[in-house]
Amino acid sequence: MRALVTGANGFLGSHLVDHLLAAGDVEVRVLVRASSDMRWLDGKPVERVLGDVTRLPEDLASAVAGVDRVFHAAGLTKAVHRRRLFEVNEGGTASLIRACLRRTTPPERFVLVSSAGAVGPGPGGALLTEDQAPAPVTAYGRSKLAAEDFARRYFGRLPLTIVRPGGIYGPRDFELLPAFQAISRGLALRLGRKVHNVNMAYAADIARAIGLAARSERAVGEAFLVGGPNASQGELVEAIVGAVGRGRVLRLSAPAPVVRLAAGLSSLVGVLSGKARIFTWDNAARLLAKSWAFDLGKAERLLGYRPEWDLDRGLVATAAWYREQGLL
């Protein structure tokens, strides 16, 4: 079996490559840009094809030729200008699907890695479910929903499955690193003073969920929330404190107006510098939402998926990797 992975040099994509290679019967092809950082792929037995998902479908012909499964994990989580999120997340999905449909025989499965952000937080603090009407609260979430909407137009022509991870952490992740570093210096900061619930999954679990989605016939034409354990933001912070092993930590809560102000200033710095930032005014709505906790029932029933990594064990492993990299 031959698989194509887009975004394979990134955090989640590289864990997905590891998962596929571990199966032993999968030949992995990766679509990467010439300028991509390849450190997570170096030394691995993968076929590299240079290209970009935002190119025309005919330019992607060599990438999709002869593959049985396509895992589309490429995408942007941040950008200076919102339109760039749509160009990559929606436009890249459209180009790749059209490239697959140009083949005489389309791939046996196309897995679109979307995001819980395409759905939005649980209404009134409730658990997110697949039945919830999408109401994304960020430009990133809206761009991922647009990619999903495009994919749904081709459910009848291409065996498509959509997976929607929530928060992902683990080795090779740098978005949660500032929280680890702050706690290692003795400061644990919570955003907002209300209880906020999150779903945090270890990257290897999400890679396994994506693999299950590609193998299950019951997954065709379906969308799945996939994640890890649910926790309050306070529980997440305390779990990181335990993983770092810091004895004395000052615990502070930043009021929501302060978070929004800081996010607005961060956005301004991003625009002036021309460098995309993850902490923005737009993203403050996601960070302050009451509930990103999941109901994983559908993935359990149809995919047989359950997270194997609990929060404490996963964060300890992540802290160990940060130390190995000299980051803690």
N, C-alpha and C positions, 0 to 999 in steps of 0.2 A: 504494500500500500504506500502510495506517495502522497505527501501532504505539503501544501503551501502555507507558510505562516507569514503574514505581514506584521510589521512592528516587532519583529523577532529580536531586534537588538535592544529593545526597551525592557523595562522592569517586568511587567507581566508577560510580555511576549517571550522573553528569554526563559522564564520558568515554564511556559508552555512548550517551548522547544525541548527543554530538559525532560518534561513529562513524556513527550512523544518518543524521544530517543530511548528512554528507559523501557518502553514497550518492546523494543528489540525488533519489531517487524515493520517499522515505519521508516521510509526514506523521507527526509525533511529537506524541503527547499525553502529558502527565505528570500523575501523581497526587501532589499535595503537600498538606501540612497548611497551614492558614492561618498558623501560627506558624513555618513553615520559613524557613531562611536561603536566599534565592534568588540569591545572588551569582553562582553558577556557571551560572545559567540566564538571567540578565538579558541582553537584547538578542538572544536566540536565537529563531528562528521556531517556537515550540512552543505548543501549546494547553494551557492549564493548567486542571486540574479540581481543586477543593478537596475533600479527603477524607482518610480514614485507613484503611489496610488492616485495622485491627483492628475496624472497624465491621461491622455485619451485612451479609450479601451483598446485600440489597435496597438498602442505602445506597451500594453501589458500582456500581449499574446504569449510571449515566451515564458512569462511567469506562471501563467495558468495552464500552459500546455501539458497534457498528460497527467495532471494531478487528480487524485480521487477525492480529496477533501481540501477545502479552503478554510483557513482560520484567519478571519480578518480582525486583527488586534491593533492595527495601526490607527493612530488618532492623536489629536492634540487635547491636552487638558487645560492648557493656558495659552493665551495669545495677547499681544498688545491691543489688537483690534478684533472685535467680535466677529467680523465677517470672515476672518481667517479660520476661526473654529468651524464655520459652516463649509468653507472651501475644502477643508481637509476631512472633517468628520462626515458630512453629508456628501460632498462631491467625490471624495475618495471611495466611499462605499458605492456610489452610483457607477463610477468608472470600473471598479473591480467586478461588480455584478454584471455589467454589460460585457466586459471582457469574457467572463465565464459563459455568457449566453451566445457569444460569437463562435464558441466551439461547436463542432458537429454533435458531440455528446457532452452535455454539461457535467460538472463534477457531481458525484453522488451525494455530497453534502457541503453546504456553505454555512459556517457558523459565524455570525456577526457578534463580536464582543461589544456590547453597548455599555450601559451604566444605569445604576439605580437613579442617577441624576436625571435620566430621561423621564422617570415617573414622577419624581418629586417626593418630598417628605410625607410621612403618614398624616392624613387629615386629623386634626385635633389630637395629635400625639399617638394615634393608633398605629398598629403594625402595618408596614407596607405589604401589599399583596399584588398579584398579577391582575386582579380584577379592578384595581384602583384606576380611575380615569387619570391619564397623565396630566400633570400640572408642574412642569419643571420650574425651578426658581432661579436658575442661572442661565447665562448664554451657552455655557458648555452643555448643560442638560438639554436645552432646546435644540442644539446642534445634533446631539445624539438621538433625540426623538425624531428629528428630521431624517436622520440616516435610517432609523427603524421604519419610518413611514415609507421611505423609498423602497426598502427591502420588502415590505409587505405587499407592494404592488406586484411582486414577482413570485409570491408564494406558489402560484399555480404552475410556474415554469422552471423553478429551481428549488430543490429540497433545502429549504432555509430553516435555521434555528437561531433564535436570539437569546443571548445570555446577558444578564444585567448584574454585574458585581456591585457591591457597595464599597466600603473602605477596604483597601488592600495594603498590607504591610509585609515586611520580611526582608531578607537579604536583597541588596541591590535597590532598595527603596530609599529615597532621600527626602520625601515629603514629611515623614514623621520624625526625621532626624533632629530638627530643631527642638522638638519636645524632649527627646532623650538628652540632648546636649544641655538644655536649660536645667533639667532635673539633675544631671550629673554635677552641675554647678550650684545646686541647692535651691532652685526655684521651680515650683510646680504651678502652672498657670491654667486656670479654667476660663473658657470664653462664655461670658454671660453668667447670671446668678441663678437661673432657673435650671431645672433638671432637663438635660438633653440626652436622649438615647441614641446610640449608634450601633452599627453592625460592622465589625472588624474581622477580616478574614486573612489568614496566612496565605501568601501567594501560591504555595504548592497546592493548597486546597482548591483555589480557584482554577488553577491549571487542570487539576483532575476533574473538576466540574465541567470545564469546557470539553475535555476529552470524552466524558460520559455523554454530553449533549450531541457530540458527533457520531457516537455509536448507537444511540437509541433511535429506533424507528418511531417510537411514540413522541419523539421530540420535534419531528418535522412539522413546520407551520406553527410552532409554539414559541413563547417567550418565557424565560425563567429568571426569577431573582435567585442569585447564588451568593452565598456569603459564609460568615462564620458565626460565632456567638454574639448575641445581643448584649449590650452593656450600657450603663450610664456613662456620661463623660467623666464623672468622678471616679467610677470604677476603672475606666481606662487609664486615667492619670495615676491612680494608686498602683495599678498593675505595672506601669512603666517605672514607677518609683521602686517597686520590688525587683524588676528586671535589672535596673541600673545598680541596685544595691547601695544606694545612698542612704546614710543613716538619718541625718537631720535635713529636712527639706521645708522651706517656707512655702506655704500653700496660699495662693491668692486667686480671687475671681475678678475678672475684668467685666464691668457692667456692659450691657449691650451697646449703649451709646458710645462708649469708649472703643469697643471693638469696631464699630462702624466707622468712627473717626479715623482710627489707625488704618483700617482697610482702605478708606478713601485716600489717605495720604500715600499709602503703598501703591495704589492705582496711579496716582499722579506721578510718582517716581518712575513707575513702569513706562508711562507714556513719554515722559521727558527723556528717559534713558534709551527708549526703544527696546527694552528687554522685558519679556513677558514675566509676570509674577503670579504665583498661585494665591497669595493673600491680597484680594482686591475687594473693592466696594461691592461688586457683583457677587463675589463668592461669600461675602459676609452673611447673606441670606441662607446659604447652605450651612455655614458653620453655626448659626444661631437657631436653626430649625429645631423644633421640639423633639421630633422623632425620625430617625433614619433606621430604626429597628425593623427587622424582616420577619415575615412568616415564610419559612422555607418548605412548607408542606408540599407544594407542587413539584419542586425539584426532588424531594424525597420520594414522592409517589411515582413519578414518571422516569426519573433518571437513576434512582437509587442513590442519590447524593446525600451525604451527611459530612459536615466538617470533621476532620480528624485532629486538628490542632486546636486546643483550648487557648484562651487569651494569654494566660500566664506562661505556658510553655513556648508559645510562638514569640512572645515579646522577649523572653530570655534568650532564645535563639537569635533574634534580631539584634539584641544588645551585644551578644558575642560576636556577631559578624561586624558590627560597627567598630568594636574594639580591634578586631583583626585588621580592619582597614585603617586604623589609626584615627578614627573619627570620634572616639569617646576617650 
